[in-house]
Amino acid sequence: MAVLNALRKVPGALARSPILVAVIGLFGLLQAPQLLAQYVSPILSLVVSGLLFVVYVFGTPFVQGGMIGMADEALRTKTKLETFVQAGKRNYVSLLAAYLLVTGVVLVLMFVVFAGVFAGVFSAASGSQTGLFVGLGVGLLVGLVYLVFAFFIQFYSHEIVLNDASAVSGLKGSVGLVRRNLLSTVGYFVVTMVGVFAVAGVIGVAQFLLLPQSGAGAAAAAPAQLPLTSALAQVVLTTVVTAVVGSVGALYSVAFYEEIRERKTGVDSTPNL
């Protein structure tokens, strides 16, 4: 089964190429300036947030390409930093174009949700309950559309990096690949979601223990009022979680993609009798 076969490859690749964990961990540190800037000035925090937003938008495609390239190499042999740089540079334009297309679709869906919810709330405030239910229905429907959309295009970056596809071809290739391997992809999606929720639970418990708790009836402390040690602990936690989860996720996604891709190649190469 592709889901289990891919999962079995992750530990060996991780042990063989720990540099992948280190490289991804560096990007976890990007959240440190935003968190620590709150201790200097709220205005500085806003400026840093704005700069990081630009970095995320235009840096994510490069990181995507580099991570997938390193993960692909780590599954076969010991990977190196040069692979990250080369894969990121070689596929940057296509990944950026596809990323912006996906972001545009997501923004349109978000606008529809906000418009539906706003109309529902306004209708409820006017004394009509029908509008509220319609707004909630629109929100749920759009949420389902987004889930299906994300499910089918989740391998577009893999198609671009590992199959040398263009932005549009990468999106189409991902849809076709998922459609041909629907049950396996559902299994992969379930395993991934279980992992995400497990990690989220661990992070929630860790933050509960790290952050000082307010007394009964007292308001929670503002970020700038928290001890600096708590902020540093959050930075360390975020970096470690990003490094481990990011590297495992990258390896697993690439291993699974290659499993179902090889299955397609095997089918396509079978001669017609």
C-alpha positions as a Markdown table, in Angstrom:
| # | Residue | x | y | z |
|---|---|---|---|---|
| 1 | Met | 0.0 | 0.0 | 0.0 |
| 2 | Ala | 1.4 | 3.4 | -1.0 |
| 3 | Val | 0.5 | 5.1 | 2.3 |
| 4 | Leu | 2.5 | 2.5 | 4.4 |
| 5 | Asn | 5.3 | 2.1 | 1.9 |
| 6 | Ala | 5.9 | 5.8 | 1.9 |
| 7 | Leu | 5.8 | 5.9 | 5.7 |
| 8 | Arg | 8.4 | 3.2 | 6.1 |
| 9 | Lys | 10.9 | 5.2 | 4.0 |
| 10 | Val | 10.8 | 8.3 | 6.2 |
| 11 | Pro | 12.9 | 7.1 | 9.3 |
| 12 | Gly | 15.8 | 5.9 | 7.1 |
| 13 | Ala | 15.9 | 9.1 | 5.0 |
| 14 | Leu | 15.7 | 11.2 | 8.2 |
| 15 | Ala | 18.6 | 9.4 | 9.8 |
| 16 | Arg | 20.6 | 9.5 | 6.6 |
| 17 | Ser | 20.1 | 13.2 | 6.0 |
| 18 | Pro | 19.7 | 15.2 | 9.3 |
| 19 | Ile | 20.7 | 18.3 | 7.5 |
| 20 | Leu | 17.2 | 18.4 | 6.2 |
| 21 | Val | 15.9 | 18.9 | 9.7 |
| 22 | Ala | 18.5 | 21.7 | 10.3 |
| 23 | Val | 17.6 | 23.6 | 7.1 |
| 24 | Ile | 13.9 | 23.5 | 7.8 |
| 25 | Gly | 14.5 | 24.5 | 11.4 |
| 26 | Leu | 16.1 | 27.7 | 10.2 |
| 27 | Phe | 12.8 | 28.8 | 8.7 |
| 28 | Gly | 11.1 | 28.2 | 12.1 |
| 29 | Leu | 13.4 | 31.0 | 13.4 |
| 30 | Leu | 11.6 | 33.4 | 11.0 |
| 31 | Gln | 8.9 | 33.7 | 13.6 |
| 32 | Ala | 11.3 | 34.9 | 16.3 |
| 33 | Pro | 11.7 | 38.5 | 15.1 |
| 34 | Gln | 7.9 | 39.0 | 15.1 |
| 35 | Leu | 7.5 | 37.6 | 18.6 |
| 36 | Leu | 10.5 | 39.4 | 20.1 |
| 37 | Ala | 9.6 | 42.7 | 18.4 |
| 38 | Gln | 6.5 | 42.9 | 20.7 |
| 39 | Tyr | 8.9 | 43.6 | 23.6 |
| 40 | Val | 10.3 | 46.6 | 21.8 |
| 41 | Ser | 7.3 | 48.4 | 20.3 |
| 42 | Pro | 3.9 | 47.6 | 18.9 |
| 43 | Ile | 4.7 | 49.7 | 15.8 |
| 44 | Leu | 7.9 | 47.7 | 15.3 |
| 45 | Ser | 5.9 | 44.5 | 15.7 |
| 46 | Leu | 3.6 | 45.7 | 12.9 |
| 47 | Val | 6.5 | 46.6 | 10.6 |
| 48 | Val | 8.2 | 43.3 | 11.2 |
| 49 | Ser | 4.9 | 41.4 | 10.5 |
| 50 | Gly | 4.5 | 43.3 | 7.2 |
| 51 | Leu | 8.0 | 42.5 | 6.1 |
| 52 | Leu | 7.6 | 38.8 | 7.1 |
| 53 | Phe | 4.4 | 38.7 | 5.1 |
| 54 | Val | 6.3 | 39.8 | 2.0 |
| 55 | Val | 9.0 | 37.3 | 2.7 |
| 56 | Tyr | 6.5 | 34.5 | 3.1 |
| 57 | Val | 4.7 | 35.3 | -0.1 |
| 58 | Phe | 7.8 | 35.5 | -2.3 |
| 59 | Gly | 10.0 | 33.1 | -0.3 |
| 60 | Thr | 7.5 | 30.2 | 0.1 |
| 61 | Pro | 7.9 | 29.0 | -3.5 |
| 62 | Phe | 11.7 | 28.9 | -3.2 |
| 63 | Val | 11.5 | 27.0 | 0.1 |
| 64 | Gln | 8.9 | 24.6 | -1.4 |
| 65 | Gly | 11.2 | 23.8 | -4.3 |
| 66 | Gly | 14.3 | 23.4 | -2.0 |
| 67 | Met | 12.5 | 21.1 | 0.5 |
| 68 | Ile | 11.0 | 18.8 | -2.1 |
| 69 | Gly | 14.4 | 18.6 | -3.9 |
| 70 | Met | 16.2 | 17.7 | -0.7 |
| 71 | Ala | 13.6 | 15.3 | 0.4 |
| 72 | Asp | 13.7 | 13.5 | -3.0 |
| 73 | Glu | 17.5 | 13.2 | -2.7 |
| 74 | Ala | 17.3 | 12.1 | 0.9 |
| 75 | Leu | 15.1 | 9.2 | 0.1 |
| 76 | Arg | 17.8 | 7.8 | -2.1 |
| 77 | Thr | 21.1 | 9.0 | -0.7 |
| 78 | Lys | 22.6 | 11.6 | 1.6 |
| 79 | Thr | 21.3 | 15.1 | 0.7 |
| 80 | Lys | 23.2 | 18.3 | 0.8 |
| 81 | Leu | 22.5 | 22.1 | 1.0 |
| 82 | Glu | 23.4 | 22.7 | -2.6 |
| 83 | Thr | 20.3 | 20.6 | -3.6 |
| 84 | Phe | 18.1 | 23.0 | -1.7 |
| 85 | Val | 19.5 | 26.0 | -3.4 |
| 86 | Gln | 19.5 | 24.5 | -6.9 |
| 87 | Ala | 16.0 | 23.1 | -6.7 |
| 88 | Gly | 14.6 | 26.3 | -5.3 |
| 89 | Lys | 16.2 | 28.5 | -8.0 |
| 90 | Arg | 15.5 | 26.1 | -10.9 |
| 91 | Asn | 11.7 | 25.9 | -10.1 |
| 92 | Tyr | 11.1 | 29.3 | -8.6 |
| 93 | Val | 9.2 | 31.0 | -11.4 |
| 94 | Ser | 6.8 | 28.1 | -12.0 |
| 95 | Leu | 6.3 | 27.5 | -8.2 |
| 96 | Leu | 5.6 | 31.2 | -7.7 |
| 97 | Ala | 3.1 | 31.4 | -10.5 |
| 98 | Ala | 1.3 | 28.3 | -9.3 |
| 99 | Tyr | 1.4 | 29.6 | -5.7 |
| 100 | Leu | -0.1 | 32.9 | -6.7 |
| 101 | Leu | -2.9 | 31.1 | -8.7 |
| 102 | Val | -3.7 | 29.0 | -5.7 |
| 103 | Thr | -3.6 | 32.0 | -3.4 |
| 104 | Gly | -6.0 | 33.9 | -5.8 |
| 105 | Val | -8.5 | 31.1 | -5.7 |
| 106 | Val | -8.3 | 30.9 | -1.9 |
| 107 | Leu | -8.8 | 34.7 | -1.6 |
| 108 | Val | -11.9 | 34.5 | -3.8 |
| 109 | Leu | -13.3 | 31.7 | -1.6 |
| 110 | Met | -12.6 | 33.7 | 1.5 |
| 111 | Phe | -14.3 | 36.8 | 0.1 |
| 112 | Val | -17.4 | 34.6 | -0.7 |
| 113 | Val | -17.4 | 33.3 | 2.9 |
| 114 | Phe | -17.1 | 36.8 | 4.4 |
| 115 | Ala | -19.8 | 38.2 | 2.2 |
| 116 | Gly | -22.1 | 35.3 | 3.1 |
| 117 | Val | -21.5 | 35.5 | 6.8 |
| 118 | Phe | -21.8 | 39.3 | 6.8 |
| 119 | Ala | -25.1 | 39.1 | 4.9 |
| 120 | Gly | -26.3 | 36.5 | 7.4 |
| 121 | Val | -25.4 | 38.5 | 10.4 |
| 122 | Phe | -26.9 | 41.7 | 8.9 |
| 123 | Ser | -30.1 | 39.7 | 8.1 |
| 124 | Ala | -30.2 | 38.3 | 11.7 |
| 125 | Ala | -29.8 | 41.8 | 13.1 |
| 126 | Ser | -32.8 | 42.9 | 11.0 |
| 127 | Gly | -34.9 | 40.2 | 12.7 |
| 128 | Ser | -34.7 | 37.5 | 10.0 |
| 129 | Gln | -33.3 | 34.1 | 10.9 |
| 130 | Thr | -33.4 | 32.8 | 7.3 |
| 131 | Gly | -30.5 | 35.0 | 6.2 |
| 132 | Leu | -28.3 | 33.7 | 9.1 |
| 133 | Phe | -28.9 | 30.1 | 8.0 |
| 134 | Val | -28.2 | 31.0 | 4.4 |
| 135 | Gly | -24.9 | 32.7 | 5.5 |
| 136 | Leu | -23.8 | 29.7 | 7.5 |
| 137 | Gly | -24.8 | 27.4 | 4.6 |
| 138 | Val | -22.7 | 29.4 | 2.2 |
| 139 | Gly | -19.7 | 29.3 | 4.6 |
| 140 | Leu | -20.0 | 25.5 | 5.0 |
| 141 | Leu | -20.4 | 25.0 | 1.2 |
| 142 | Val | -17.3 | 27.2 | 0.4 |
| 143 | Gly | -15.4 | 25.4 | 3.1 |
| 144 | Leu | -16.1 | 22.1 | 1.5 |
| 145 | Val | -15.2 | 23.5 | -1.9 |
| 146 | Tyr | -11.8 | 24.7 | -0.5 |
| 147 | Leu | -11.2 | 21.3 | 1.1 |
| 148 | Val | -11.8 | 19.5 | -2.2 |
| 149 | Phe | -9.7 | 22.1 | -4.1 |
| 150 | Ala | -6.8 | 21.7 | -1.6 |
| 151 | Phe | -7.1 | 17.9 | -1.7 |
| 152 | Phe | -6.7 | 17.7 | -5.5 |
| 153 | Ile | -4.0 | 20.3 | -6.0 |
| 154 | Gln | -1.8 | 19.2 | -3.0 |
| 155 | Phe | 0.9 | 17.7 | -5.2 |
| 156 | Tyr | 1.3 | 20.6 | -7.7 |
| 157 | Ser | 4.7 | 21.6 | -6.3 |
| 158 | His | 5.9 | 18.0 | -6.5 |
| 159 | Glu | 4.8 | 17.9 | -10.2 |
| 160 | Ile | 6.8 | 21.1 | -10.9 |
| 161 | Val | 10.0 | 20.1 | -9.0 |
| 162 | Leu | 10.1 | 16.3 | -9.7 |
| 163 | Asn | 8.3 | 16.1 | -13.0 |
| 164 | Asp | 9.6 | 19.4 | -14.6 |
| 165 | Ala | 6.1 | 20.7 | -15.1 |
| 166 | Ser | 5.0 | 24.3 | -15.7 |
| 167 | Ala | 2.7 | 26.0 | -13.2 |
| 168 | Val | -0.5 | 25.1 | -15.0 |
| 169 | Ser | 0.7 | 21.6 | -15.9 |
| 170 | Gly | 1.7 | 21.1 | -12.3 |
| 171 | Leu | -1.8 | 21.9 | -11.1 |
| 172 | Lys | -3.4 | 19.7 | -13.8 |
| 173 | Gly | -1.0 | 16.9 | -13.1 |
| 174 | Ser | -1.8 | 16.9 | -9.4 |
| 175 | Val | -5.5 | 16.8 | -10.1 |
| 176 | Gly | -5.0 | 13.9 | -12.5 |
| 177 | Leu | -2.7 | 12.0 | -10.1 |
| 178 | Val | -5.0 | 12.3 | -7.2 |
| 179 | Arg | -8.0 | 11.3 | -9.3 |
| 180 | Arg | -6.3 | 8.1 | -10.4 |
| 181 | Asn | -5.2 | 7.3 | -6.9 |
| 182 | Leu | -8.2 | 8.5 | -4.9 |
| 183 | Leu | -8.3 | 5.9 | -2.2 |
| 184 | Ser | -4.6 | 6.0 | -1.5 |
| 185 | Thr | -4.6 | 9.8 | -1.4 |
| 186 | Val | -7.5 | 9.7 | 1.1 |
| 187 | Gly | -5.4 | 7.4 | 3.3 |
| 188 | Tyr | -2.4 | 9.7 | 3.0 |
| 189 | Phe | -4.6 | 12.7 | 3.8 |
| 190 | Val | -6.0 | 10.9 | 6.9 |
| 191 | Val | -2.6 | 9.9 | 8.2 |
| 192 | Thr | -1.4 | 13.5 | 7.6 |
| 193 | Met | -4.3 | 15.0 | 9.4 |
| 194 | Val | -3.9 | 12.7 | 12.4 |
| 195 | Gly | -0.2 | 13.8 | 12.6 |
| 196 | Val | -1.2 | 17.5 | 12.4 |
| 197 | Phe | -3.8 | 17.2 | 15.2 |
| 198 | Ala | -1.3 | 15.2 | 17.3 |
| 199 | Val | 1.3 | 17.9 | 16.9 |
| 200 | Ala | -1.2 | 20.7 | 17.5 |
| 201 | Gly | -2.2 | 19.0 | 20.8 |
| 202 | Val | 1.5 | 18.7 | 21.9 |
| 203 | Ile | 2.1 | 22.4 | 21.0 |
| 204 | Gly | -1.1 | 23.4 | 22.9 |
| 205 | Val | 0.0 | 21.5 | 26.0 |
| 206 | Ala | 3.5 | 22.9 | 25.8 |
| 207 | Gln | 2.3 | 26.5 | 25.5 |
| 208 | Phe | 0.0 | 26.0 | 28.4 |
| 209 | Leu | 2.9 | 24.9 | 30.5 |
| 210 | Leu | 5.3 | 27.6 | 29.2 |
| 211 | Leu | 3.0 | 30.6 | 29.4 |
| 212 | Pro | 2.2 | 32.1 | 32.8 |
| 213 | Gln | -1.4 | 31.4 | 33.7 |
| 214 | Ser | -3.7 | 34.3 | 34.8 |
| 215 | Gly | -5.6 | 34.1 | 38.0 |
| 216 | Ala | -9.3 | 33.3 | 38.2 |
| 217 | Gly | -11.3 | 36.1 | 36.7 |
| 218 | Ala | -8.2 | 38.0 | 35.6 |
| 219 | Ala | -7.5 | 39.0 | 32.0 |
| 220 | Ala | -4.8 | 37.1 | 30.2 |
| 221 | Ala | -1.5 | 38.9 | 30.0 |
| 222 | Ala | -0.7 | 40.8 | 26.8 |
| 223 | Pro | 2.2 | 39.5 | 24.8 |
| 224 | Ala | 4.4 | 42.4 | 25.8 |
| 225 | Gln | 3.8 | 41.7 | 29.5 |
| 226 | Leu | 4.9 | 38.1 | 29.3 |
| 227 | Pro | 8.4 | 37.2 | 30.6 |
| 228 | Leu | 11.1 | 37.2 | 28.0 |
| 229 | Thr | 12.0 | 33.7 | 29.0 |
| 230 | Ser | 8.5 | 32.5 | 28.0 |
| 231 | Ala | 8.9 | 34.2 | 24.6 |
| 232 | Leu | 12.3 | 32.6 | 24.1 |
| 233 | Ala | 10.8 | 29.2 | 25.1 |
| 234 | Gln | 8.1 | 29.7 | 22.4 |
| 235 | Val | 10.8 | 30.5 | 19.8 |
| 236 | Val | 12.7 | 27.3 | 20.7 |
| 237 | Leu | 9.4 | 25.3 | 20.7 |
| 238 | Thr | 8.4 | 26.7 | 17.3 |
| 239 | Thr | 11.8 | 26.1 | 15.8 |
| 240 | Val | 12.0 | 22.5 | 17.0 |
| 241 | Val | 8.5 | 21.6 | 15.9 |
| 242 | Thr | 9.0 | 23.3 | 12.5 |
| 243 | Ala | 12.2 | 21.4 | 12.0 |
| 244 | Val | 10.9 | 17.9 | 13.0 |
| 245 | Val | 7.4 | 18.2 | 11.5 |
| 246 | Gly | 8.5 | 20.0 | 8.4 |
| 247 | Ser | 11.2 | 17.4 | 7.6 |
| 248 | Val | 9.0 | 14.4 | 8.3 |
| 249 | Gly | 6.1 | 16.0 | 6.3 |
| 250 | Ala | 8.4 | 16.8 | 3.3 |
| 251 | Leu | 9.9 | 13.3 | 3.2 |
| 252 | Tyr | 6.5 | 11.6 | 3.6 |
| 253 | Ser | 4.8 | 13.7 | 0.9 |
| 254 | Val | 7.6 | 13.1 | -1.6 |
| 255 | Ala | 7.8 | 9.4 | -0.8 |
| 256 | Phe | 4.0 | 9.0 | -1.2 |
| 257 | Tyr | 4.1 | 11.1 | -4.4 |
| 258 | Glu | 6.8 | 8.9 | -5.9 |
| 259 | Glu | 4.8 | 5.8 | -4.9 |
| 260 | Ile | 1.7 | 6.8 | -6.8 |
| 261 | Arg | 3.7 | 8.3 | -9.6 |
| 262 | Glu | 5.6 | 5.1 | -10.1 |
| 263 | Arg | 2.3 | 3.3 | -10.2 |
| 264 | Lys | 1.1 | 5.6 | -13.0 |
| 265 | Thr | 4.4 | 5.1 | -14.9 |
| 266 | Gly | 4.0 | 1.4 | -14.6 |
| 267 | Val | 0.5 | 1.5 | -15.9 |
| 268 | Asp | 1.4 | 3.8 | -18.8 |
| 269 | Ser | 4.3 | 1.6 | -19.8 |
| 270 | Thr | 2.3 | -1.6 | -19.9 |
| 271 | Pro | 2.0 | -2.7 | -23.6 |
| 272 | Asn | -1.5 | -3.1 | -25.0 |
| 273 | Leu | -2.2 | -6.7 | -26.0 |
